[in-house]
């Protein structure tokens, strides 16, 4: 099985102390997802991300019920109402909304309230410079998806040490822009 070989290769390279997740990026049919996710079940993955189309909550819920490995969805959900539909359908064990798609800070915090009330851990998809603050204020916080894409245009990039982000205590979201770098990207 190609999935198992890939997982074993990554696990061999990083060791057993690092959590691994598998993102299918909505590419599997339900039949494929059942076969492939069951093959990976009990392999120590932290989650299986979006195995089926994100808004097919019935199929996602079926997988979440059948698997021991948590199913995670959320980055493609638009707005708190759709998020509520997913949670009500028990479409996943874990949720990771995208700050932009869910409705900004207000939409993200509403989604976090929904997830928290239902007992689901909440992670955040991208935009770590803002998402770190949201997770810090969320009781059911789980993972911050970290990308350093913003580093070239911020004056003081966030500090990541031993897998943890230091959230700045400056006003607002703590971002100070590198105006010279931003000018390079102006048109």
C-alpha positions as CSV (number, residue, x, y, z in Angstrom):
1,X,0.0,0.0,0.0
2,X,1.5,3.3,-1.1
3,X,0.0,5.2,1.8
4,X,1.6,2.9,4.3
5,X,4.9,3.0,2.6
6,X,4.8,6.8,2.6
7,X,3.8,6.9,6.3
8,X,6.5,4.5,7.3
9,X,9.1,6.5,5.4
10,X,8.1,9.8,7.1
11,X,7.9,8.1,10.5
12,X,11.3,6.6,10.0
13,X,12.7,10.0,9.0
14,X,11.2,12.1,11.9
15,X,10.9,9.5,14.7
16,X,8.1,8.7,17.0
17,X,8.0,12.0,19.0
18,X,6.5,14.1,16.2
19,X,2.7,13.9,15.5
20,X,1.9,13.1,11.9
21,X,-1.3,13.9,10.1
22,X,-2.5,12.8,6.7
23,X,-4.4,15.2,4.4
24,X,-6.3,13.7,1.5
25,X,-7.4,17.2,0.4
26,X,-11.0,15.9,-0.5
27,X,-9.7,13.7,-3.3
28,X,-11.2,10.3,-2.3
29,X,-14.6,8.8,-3.1
30,X,-16.3,7.3,0.0
31,X,-15.3,3.8,-1.2
32,X,-11.6,4.9,-1.6
33,X,-11.7,6.7,1.7
34,X,-13.1,3.7,3.6
35,X,-10.3,1.4,2.2
36,X,-7.4,3.9,2.5
37,X,-8.4,5.4,5.9
38,X,-9.0,2.0,7.5
39,X,-5.5,0.9,6.2
40,X,-4.0,3.8,8.0
41,X,-6.2,3.5,11.2
42,X,-4.2,2.5,14.3
43,X,-0.9,3.7,12.8
44,X,-0.6,6.5,15.3
45,X,-1.7,9.4,13.0
46,X,-3.0,12.5,14.9
47,X,-5.7,13.0,12.3
48,X,-7.0,12.2,8.8
49,X,-7.8,15.4,7.1
50,X,-10.7,15.9,4.6
51,X,-10.7,12.4,3.1
52,X,-13.9,13.1,1.1
53,X,-15.5,16.3,-0.3
54,X,-15.6,18.7,2.6
55,X,-19.3,19.5,2.5
56,X,-20.5,15.9,2.2
57,X,-21.1,15.8,5.9
58,X,-22.9,12.4,5.7
59,X,-19.9,10.7,4.2
60,X,-17.4,12.4,6.5
61,X,-19.6,11.5,9.6
62,X,-19.6,7.9,8.5
63,X,-15.8,7.9,8.4
64,X,-15.6,9.7,11.8
65,X,-17.8,7.0,13.3
66,X,-15.9,4.0,11.8
67,X,-12.3,5.1,12.4
68,X,-10.3,5.2,15.6
69,X,-8.1,7.9,14.1
70,X,-9.8,11.3,14.3
71,X,-11.2,12.8,11.1
72,X,-10.6,16.5,10.7
73,X,-12.4,19.0,8.4
74,X,-13.0,22.7,8.3
75,X,-10.6,24.7,6.1
76,X,-13.1,24.8,3.3
77,X,-16.2,25.7,5.3
78,X,-17.6,29.1,4.6
79,X,-19.2,30.9,7.6
80,X,-20.4,29.9,11.1
81,X,-23.8,28.6,9.9
82,X,-22.2,26.0,7.6
83,X,-19.8,25.2,10.4
84,X,-22.8,24.6,12.7
85,X,-24.2,22.3,10.1
86,X,-21.0,20.2,10.0
87,X,-20.8,20.0,13.8
88,X,-24.5,19.1,14.0
89,X,-24.0,16.3,11.4
90,X,-21.1,15.0,13.5
91,X,-19.0,15.3,10.3
92,X,-15.7,15.2,12.1
93,X,-13.9,14.7,15.4
94,X,-11.7,17.8,15.0
95,X,-12.2,21.1,13.2
96,X,-9.8,23.5,11.6
97,X,-11.5,26.5,9.9
98,X,-9.7,28.9,7.7
99,X,-9.7,32.4,9.1
100,X,-10.6,34.0,5.7
101,X,-13.3,31.6,4.7
102,X,-15.0,31.2,8.0
103,X,-15.7,35.0,8.3
104,X,-12.6,36.6,9.8
105,X,-12.0,37.0,13.5
106,X,-15.7,37.2,14.4
107,X,-16.6,34.1,12.3
108,X,-13.7,32.1,13.6
109,X,-14.6,32.9,17.2
110,X,-18.2,31.9,16.6
111,X,-17.0,28.6,15.0
112,X,-14.8,28.1,18.1
113,X,-17.8,28.5,20.4
114,X,-19.8,26.0,18.3
115,X,-16.9,23.5,18.4
116,X,-16.2,24.1,22.1
117,X,-19.9,23.6,23.0
118,X,-19.9,20.3,21.2
119,X,-16.6,19.2,22.8
120,X,-14.5,19.3,19.6
121,X,-10.9,20.5,19.6
122,X,-10.3,23.5,17.4
123,X,-7.3,24.2,15.2
124,X,-6.7,27.0,12.7
125,X,-5.9,26.8,9.0
126,X,-3.2,29.3,7.9
127,X,-2.8,33.0,8.7
128,X,-0.8,32.1,11.8
129,X,0.0,35.7,12.7
130,X,-3.7,36.2,13.6
131,X,-4.7,32.6,14.2
132,X,-2.2,32.3,17.1
133,X,-4.1,34.9,19.0
134,X,-7.4,33.3,18.3
135,X,-6.2,29.9,19.5
136,X,-4.8,31.6,22.6
137,X,-8.3,32.8,23.4
138,X,-10.0,29.5,22.7
139,X,-10.5,27.0,25.4
140,X,-10.6,24.0,23.0
141,X,-7.5,25.1,21.1
142,X,-5.5,22.3,19.5
143,X,-3.1,23.0,16.6
144,X,-1.9,26.1,14.8
145,X,-1.0,25.4,11.2
146,X,2.3,27.3,10.8
147,X,3.6,28.7,7.6
148,X,6.2,31.5,7.6
149,X,4.9,33.1,4.4
150,X,4.5,36.4,6.1
151,X,8.0,36.6,7.5
152,X,9.4,38.6,4.5
153,X,7.0,41.5,5.1
154,X,6.8,41.7,8.9
155,X,9.2,43.7,10.9
156,X,9.5,41.1,13.6
157,X,8.6,37.5,12.6
158,X,6.9,35.4,15.2
159,X,9.3,33.2,17.2
160,X,8.9,29.5,16.8
161,X,10.9,27.4,19.3
162,X,10.5,23.7,19.9
163,X,7.2,23.6,18.0
164,X,5.6,26.5,20.0
165,X,4.8,30.0,18.8
166,X,5.4,32.9,21.0
167,X,2.4,35.2,20.7
168,X,3.5,38.9,20.7
169,X,2.0,41.1,23.4
170,X,1.9,44.2,21.3
171,X,-1.4,46.0,20.6
172,X,-3.8,44.5,18.1
173,X,-2.6,41.3,16.4
174,X,1.0,42.3,17.2
175,X,2.1,42.6,13.6
176,X,4.4,45.4,12.6
177,X,5.0,45.7,8.9
178,X,8.3,46.0,7.2
179,X,7.4,48.9,5.0
180,X,10.4,48.6,2.8
181,X,9.6,45.0,2.0
182,X,6.0,45.8,1.3
183,X,7.0,48.6,-1.2
184,X,8.9,46.0,-3.2
185,X,5.6,44.2,-3.8
186,X,3.6,47.3,-4.6
187,X,2.4,48.0,-8.1
